[in-house]
């Protein structure tokens, strides 16, 4: 089974690393693909250039590799340029089709995400058809996925109801269900949750504040690259800032 972790990664943070590690272990992934977005059509036009986000994502992948090496996991980790090299806006449905074409009809593919991303799915282009090409795996302690138990968050009252209406029959909490078919299932891990915001981290980096907190939020190689390039920061801190 191959896991795909997509996102803007502006910047990637420990939440991304730990989410990937969590699903590598739970789903017993043989491969993990980081997939930075090329032109995220829902994001501000002021996002960091794709080439820099790609380098940051490679740094995050190295930090993930270090985590996996400590756990002695044989999973292969790579960073893909699929969306970076594609012209026009980055739509996940197009990427899902391309990945299915690359890996053939029988390989199990699973797109990894947190709760906020899942709850925002109805804003994605052609989101209803994603399970035709791959599985979805959602890390969430905030929402209960099934219709009869669903918690409707205040920020997403209509979208969660729409997701439930379309995806309820696809939901499983058995990782094995994702192994025995190439696509079509939605797996919930309700024991893991990510609570980090790239937007908030950019604001902290811009103001060069709370560096100790940044070290807890951003993995080592990513933070090192951010500081060496001086990105996000209005006044890059000197080496004595800790």
C-alpha positions as CSV (number, residue, x, y, z in Angstrom):
1,X,0.0,0.0,0.0
2,X,1.3,3.5,-0.9
3,X,0.4,6.5,1.1
4,X,0.3,10.0,-0.3
5,X,0.6,13.1,1.8
6,X,-0.4,16.2,-0.2
7,X,-0.4,19.8,0.8
8,X,0.9,23.3,0.3
9,X,3.7,22.7,2.9
10,X,4.3,26.4,3.5
11,X,6.0,25.3,5.6
12,X,5.8,21.6,6.4
13,X,5.8,21.0,10.2
14,X,6.0,18.3,12.8
15,X,2.3,17.6,12.5
16,X,2.8,16.5,8.9
17,X,5.8,14.4,9.9
18,X,3.9,12.7,12.8
19,X,0.8,12.2,10.7
20,X,2.8,10.4,8.0
21,X,4.6,8.3,10.6
22,X,1.3,7.4,12.3
23,X,-0.2,6.1,9.1
24,X,3.0,4.4,8.0
25,X,2.7,2.3,11.2
26,X,-1.1,1.8,11.3
27,X,-1.5,1.0,7.6
28,X,1.8,-0.7,7.2
29,X,2.7,1.4,4.2
30,X,5.4,0.2,1.9
31,X,5.9,3.6,0.5
32,X,5.1,7.2,1.5
33,X,5.0,10.0,-1.1
34,X,5.1,13.7,-0.1
35,X,3.3,15.7,-2.7
36,X,3.7,19.5,-2.5
37,X,1.1,21.4,-4.5
38,X,2.2,23.4,-7.5
39,X,-0.5,26.1,-7.8
40,X,-2.9,25.7,-4.8
41,X,-5.9,27.4,-6.2
42,X,-7.6,27.9,-2.8
43,X,-4.6,29.6,-1.2
44,X,-3.4,33.2,-1.3
45,X,-1.3,34.3,-4.2
46,X,1.3,35.2,-1.7
47,X,2.4,31.6,-1.0
48,X,6.1,30.8,-1.0
49,X,7.4,29.8,-4.5
50,X,7.0,26.2,-5.4
51,X,10.8,25.6,-5.7
52,X,11.3,26.6,-2.1
53,X,8.3,24.6,-0.8
54,X,9.7,21.6,-2.7
55,X,13.1,22.0,-0.9
56,X,11.3,22.4,2.5
57,X,9.3,19.3,1.8
58,X,12.4,17.3,1.0
59,X,13.9,18.5,4.3
60,X,10.7,17.3,6.1
61,X,10.9,14.0,4.3
62,X,14.5,13.6,5.6
63,X,13.2,14.3,9.1
64,X,10.5,11.7,8.6
65,X,13.2,9.3,7.4
66,X,15.1,9.8,10.6
67,X,12.0,9.1,12.6
68,X,11.3,5.9,10.6
69,X,15.0,4.8,10.9
70,X,14.7,4.9,14.6
71,X,11.6,2.8,14.4
72,X,13.4,0.4,12.0
73,X,10.6,0.6,9.4
74,X,11.5,-0.4,5.8
75,X,9.1,2.1,4.2
76,X,10.4,4.0,1.2
77,X,9.9,7.8,1.4
78,X,10.0,10.1,-1.6
79,X,9.0,13.6,-2.7
80,X,7.0,13.9,-5.9
81,X,7.0,16.7,-8.4
82,X,3.7,15.6,-10.1
83,X,1.8,18.8,-9.2
84,X,4.8,21.1,-9.4
85,X,5.5,20.1,-13.0
86,X,1.8,20.3,-14.1
87,X,0.6,23.5,-15.7
88,X,-2.4,25.2,-14.2
89,X,-4.1,24.9,-10.8
90,X,-3.4,21.9,-8.6
91,X,-6.5,19.8,-8.3
92,X,-6.3,16.7,-6.2
93,X,-8.7,14.8,-8.4
94,X,-6.2,15.3,-11.4
95,X,-3.4,14.0,-9.2
96,X,-5.4,11.0,-8.1
97,X,-6.1,10.1,-11.7
98,X,-2.4,10.5,-12.6
99,X,-1.3,8.4,-9.7
100,X,-3.8,5.7,-10.6
101,X,-2.4,5.7,-14.2
102,X,1.2,5.5,-12.9
103,X,0.6,2.6,-10.4
104,X,-2.0,0.6,-12.4
105,X,-5.5,-0.6,-11.4
106,X,-4.6,-3.0,-8.6
107,X,-2.2,-1.1,-6.3
108,X,-3.7,0.2,-3.1
109,X,-3.3,4.0,-2.9
110,X,-4.4,6.0,0.1
111,X,-4.4,9.8,0.5
112,X,-3.6,10.9,4.1
113,X,-5.1,13.9,5.7
114,X,-6.1,15.6,9.0
115,X,-9.6,16.4,10.2
116,X,-9.7,20.0,8.9
117,X,-8.8,18.9,5.4
118,X,-11.5,16.2,5.5
119,X,-14.1,18.7,6.7
120,X,-13.2,21.1,3.9
121,X,-13.5,18.4,1.1
122,X,-16.6,19.9,-0.5
123,X,-14.6,22.9,-1.5
124,X,-12.4,20.7,-3.6
125,X,-12.9,20.2,-7.3
126,X,-14.8,16.9,-8.1
127,X,-14.2,15.7,-4.5
128,X,-17.0,13.1,-4.6
129,X,-15.1,11.0,-7.1
130,X,-11.8,10.8,-5.2
131,X,-12.6,7.3,-3.8
132,X,-12.9,6.0,-7.4
133,X,-9.1,6.4,-7.6
134,X,-7.8,5.9,-4.1
135,X,-8.6,5.5,-0.4
136,X,-8.7,8.3,2.1
137,X,-7.2,8.1,5.6
138,X,-8.2,10.7,8.1
139,X,-6.5,11.4,11.5
140,X,-9.1,12.9,13.8
141,X,-10.2,13.0,17.4
142,X,-12.6,15.9,16.8
143,X,-15.3,14.3,14.6
144,X,-17.1,11.1,14.6
145,X,-17.3,9.9,11.0
146,X,-20.6,7.9,10.9
147,X,-24.0,9.4,10.2
148,X,-25.6,8.0,13.4
149,X,-22.9,9.4,15.6
150,X,-21.7,12.5,13.7
151,X,-20.5,15.5,15.6
152,X,-21.1,18.5,13.5
153,X,-18.4,21.2,14.2
154,X,-19.6,24.8,14.2
155,X,-17.3,25.8,11.4
156,X,-18.4,23.0,9.1
157,X,-22.1,22.3,9.7
158,X,-23.1,21.9,6.0
159,X,-20.0,20.4,4.6
160,X,-19.9,17.5,7.2
161,X,-23.5,16.7,6.5
162,X,-22.7,16.6,2.7
163,X,-19.7,14.4,3.2
164,X,-21.7,12.0,5.4
165,X,-24.4,11.8,2.8
166,X,-22.0,10.8,0.1
167,X,-19.2,8.9,1.9
168,X,-21.0,7.2,4.9
169,X,-21.2,3.8,3.2
170,X,-17.4,4.0,2.4
171,X,-16.2,4.5,6.0
172,X,-14.2,1.9,7.8
173,X,-12.1,1.7,10.9
174,X,-10.4,-1.5,9.8
175,X,-7.0,-0.9,8.2
176,X,-7.2,-4.3,6.5
177,X,-10.1,-3.0,4.3
178,X,-7.7,-0.7,2.6
179,X,-5.3,-3.5,1.8
180,X,-7.7,-5.8,0.0
181,X,-8.9,-3.2,-2.5
182,X,-7.1,-0.5,-4.5
183,X,-9.5,2.3,-3.7
184,X,-12.9,3.3,-2.4
185,X,-12.6,3.2,1.4
186,X,-12.4,6.0,4.0
187,X,-10.4,5.0,7.0
188,X,-10.6,7.0,10.3
189,X,-7.9,6.9,13.0
190,X,-9.7,8.5,15.9
191,X,-6.7,8.2,18.2
192,X,-4.4,10.7,16.4
193,X,-4.9,14.3,15.8
194,X,-2.8,17.2,14.3
195,X,-3.2,20.6,15.8
196,X,-0.7,22.8,14.1
197,X,-1.3,25.6,11.6
198,X,1.2,26.6,8.9
199,X,-0.4,30.0,8.9
200,X,0.4,30.6,12.5
201,X,3.9,29.2,12.1
202,X,4.5,31.7,9.3
203,X,3.4,34.5,11.5
204,X,5.7,33.4,14.3
205,X,8.6,33.1,11.8
206,X,7.9,36.5,10.4
207,X,8.1,38.1,13.8
208,X,11.1,35.9,14.9
209,X,9.2,35.1,18.0
210,X,9.0,32.0,20.3
211,X,11.9,30.2,18.7
212,X,11.7,27.5,21.4
213,X,8.1,26.9,20.4
214,X,9.1,26.8,16.8
215,X,11.6,24.0,17.5
216,X,8.7,22.0,18.9
217,X,6.5,22.7,15.9
218,X,8.9,22.5,13.0
219,X,11.2,19.5,12.4
220,X,15.0,20.1,12.6
221,X,16.0,20.1,8.9
222,X,13.0,22.2,7.9
223,X,13.7,24.8,10.5
224,X,17.4,24.8,9.6
225,X,16.6,25.4,6.0
226,X,14.0,28.2,6.8
227,X,16.6,30.0,8.8
228,X,19.4,29.5,6.3
229,X,17.3,30.9,3.5
230,X,15.8,33.7,5.6
231,X,12.3,32.9,4.3
232,X,9.1,34.0,6.2
233,X,11.2,36.3,8.4
234,X,10.9,40.1,8.4
235,X,14.2,40.3,10.2
236,X,16.1,37.0,10.2
237,X,17.3,36.2,13.7
238,X,21.0,35.8,14.5
239,X,22.5,32.6,15.6
240,X,22.2,33.5,19.3
241,X,18.4,33.6,19.2
242,X,17.1,30.5,21.1
